Amino acid sequence: MFLRQTVGWIGTLLPAVLIVGVAVSSTTPRPGSMSGYYYTDMRNIFVGALCALGVFLGAYAGYDDVDRWITNIAGIGAIGVALCPTKPAVCAAGAQACPASSVTHLSTSQQVVGDIHLVFAAATFVALGLMALRFAKGGMTPSGQSAMGQIRYGLGFGQPSAGDQPQRFRGENAIYRASGITILSCVILAALSNLLPASVNAHWPLLFTFEAVAVVAFGVSWFTKGRTIHGLRARIRKGTPAAEPVAAMR
């Protein structure tokens, strides 16, 4: 439970911490993506948070091998995003108000590392979305289902038997599904935003917005999995700590 809640805190707080940190420590323009904060005073926070997230995800054990593959891919991807920085901003020679970290042209190594960063980032976000959806499945996939039924169940949209589903509060599966759909939708929208004119992306931080929404949605799904929301609701209603169901410990 502590591991789940820690992952939830990292996901929900990271975008806000990056924005506030740069606003307090620097007068340079805010980067257009979360990865761009690597080139700001918040580099250590950005790298440290992603490495911690990667370790936590790698240490997490789900219901089956598929869960473990997804969390391991997400964990490796998060560490890869942290250690393989995105391409620095390219500023035209003679232009004004360029970030201090910008360059006039990209070197070959910056191009290659930046492309690797994109692969890690895409794999991480897709894995985070699938992870949130699979939280709704509640246990091992029941036997005797068709291939489509197995896929639906594996993505959290099946109807598990009563004995498979751990004790959950009302609406918990809806939160998982909404989080997963939000993350995967943001991945698609972020990719599409690159097709917009440069003038639009320069005035509207669409990429950062989609990334931040996806990361927060990921954090919410882990808060829910860690019973954080359920515990707060119980404390407000009863004034006493909420008992954590033993069946929900996995």
N, C-alpha and C positions, 0 to 999 in steps of 0.2 A: 504493500500500500504506500509506503514512504517513497519507493522508487517511482511509482506511478504519479504520485502527487508532485514529486520533484520535476519530472518530465513536463507535467502540466504547467508548473510555474515558469519553467524556461520558455515554453512555447507562448504562453500568454503575455509574458512581460518583455520578451526580447525586442519586439518592434518598438515599443514605447521607450524602453531604456536607450536604444540606439538614437532615437529622435531627440530625446531630452538631453542625452549626453553630448551630442554634437552641438545642440543649441546653447548649452552651458559652456562648453570648452572651446568653441571655435566660431568664427564669423563666416566661414566658407559656406557656399551653398550646399544644401543637403543632397546626397547622392540620389540617383534615380532608381536604385535598387538596394535591397538589403545587403547584397554582396558588395556593393560599392562602399559600404562603411568600413571595409578592410583598409581603405586608403584614408581613413580619418583617425581622429584621436581615440575612437571607440574600437580600434582594431583588436586589442587584447580581449575586450569584452565579447566581441563577435566571435573570435576564434575560440576563446575559452568556453563560451556557451555551447557552440556547435560540437566541440570535442567532448564536453561533458555529456551532451545529448547523445552523441554517438556511442559513448561507453555505456550509458544507461540502456540504450536500445539493444546493444549487443549482449548485455547481461540479462535481458528480459526473456523469459521462457513462456511461450504461449501454449495453446491447446495441442498443437500438432507440429509436424515438420514444416508445413506451409507457413504457419505463423512465425516460426523461427527463421525461415528463409527471408520473409518479408522484413522482420525487425533487424536481421543482420544486414540486409541490403540497405535499409534506411540508416543504420548506424554507420556502416562503412561510407555511405554516400555523404552523411553529415560531416564526418571527419575529412573526407575528400574535398568538400566545399570549403571547409576552413583552411586546409593546407594548400589547396590549389586556387589561388586568388583569381577573381574575374579580371577581365581586361581593364586596364585603367582608362579613364576618359581621354579621348583624343581631342586636342584643342588646336584649332587652326592657328598657324603662325600669325602673330599680330593681333589676335582676338583679345578682347578685354574680358575681365571677370572669369578667368579660367581657374579651376581648382588647382591648388599647389601640386597635387599629385598627378595632374594631367600630363600627357606627353604629346608631342607633335606627330609622332608616328609610332606604331607598334613594332617591337622587335619580333623575330621569329619565335623566340621562347615565350614571349607574352601572348602571342597568337595561339601557340600550342597549349600552354597552360590554361589560357582562357577557354579554349574549346573543351578541354578536359573538365574544367569547372562546370560548364554547361551540362555535360553528360552526368556528372555527379549530382548536380542540382535537380535535373529532370528526374533521375532515378529516385532521388530522395523524396521529392514531393509526391510522385506516383505511389511509392511505397507507403508514405504516410497516409495517403487517401485510402488505399486498400486496407491498411491496418485499422483505420477508424471504422470502415465498413465491417470488417471481420469481427470487431468487438461485439457486434449485434448477433453473431451466430450462436453464442452461448455454449458451445461444446463441440465434441467430435461430430463430423458429418454422419448422419444416420445411414445405415446400409440399405440397399434395395432401391435407391433413387436412380432416376434417369440421369444422363450426363448433364442436361439442363438443370435438373433439380439440384445436383451436386454443386453446380456453378452458382445457382441462386443462393443456396444455403451457405456456400463458402464466402459469398459477398454480403452475408447478413440479411438477405431478403427471403429466406426460407421460413418454414413453420416447424420449429423443432418440437420434439416431444416434451411433455411436461417434466419428465425426469432429467432432461438434458439442461434445461435452462436454470441457471443459478438464481437465487432470490434477487430481484431487482425492483427498483422503485418505478413508479408509473412514468412512462415517457423516456426511459433510459435508452432503449433501442432507437427511438426516434432521434435522440441527440447524436448517437453514433452514426446513423445513416445521414443525417443532415450535415454532420461534420465531414464525413467522407465525400459526399457529393459536392460540398463547398470546396474542399481541397482540390479535387479533380477538376472542377469547373474553373477554379482559379488558374490551374496549370494551363488549361486550354486558352483562357482569356489572356494570360500573360504571353503566351506564344503569339496569339493574334495581335496583341498590342505592338509587337515588333514590326507589323506590316503597316502601321499607321505612319503618316508623315512625321518627319523629325520635329517639325514645329509643334505638333500636338504633344509628342512625348516630352518635349522640352518644357512645356508649360504645365503639363499634368503628370504627376508621378504615378502613372498607371501601373508600371511594373512593380514598384515598391508597394503600392496599394494591394495588388493581387497577392504578392508574396506575403505581406503582413496578414491579410485576411486568412490565407491558407495556414500560416503558422499559428495564429490565434485559434482557428478552428481545430487544429491538431491538439493544441494545449487543452481546449475545452473537452475534447474526447477523452484525454488522459485524466483530467480532473474528475470527469464522470466515472471513469474506470477505477480511479483511486478513492471513490466514495466521498470526495471532498464536498461536492454540491449536496449530496444526500446527507452528509454529516451536518453541514451548516443548516439545512432545512430542519433537521431533527432537533438541533440545539435551539433554534428559534421557536419551534412549536412546543417543545417539552421543557426546555431550559436545562437539559441534561445531555451528556455525551451520547452520541448514537452508537448502538451496538452494531458491530460489523459482522455480517453473516459469514460464517465459515465457508459456505459454498461459493462466496464471491471472491475468495482469496486467490483464484486462478483466473 
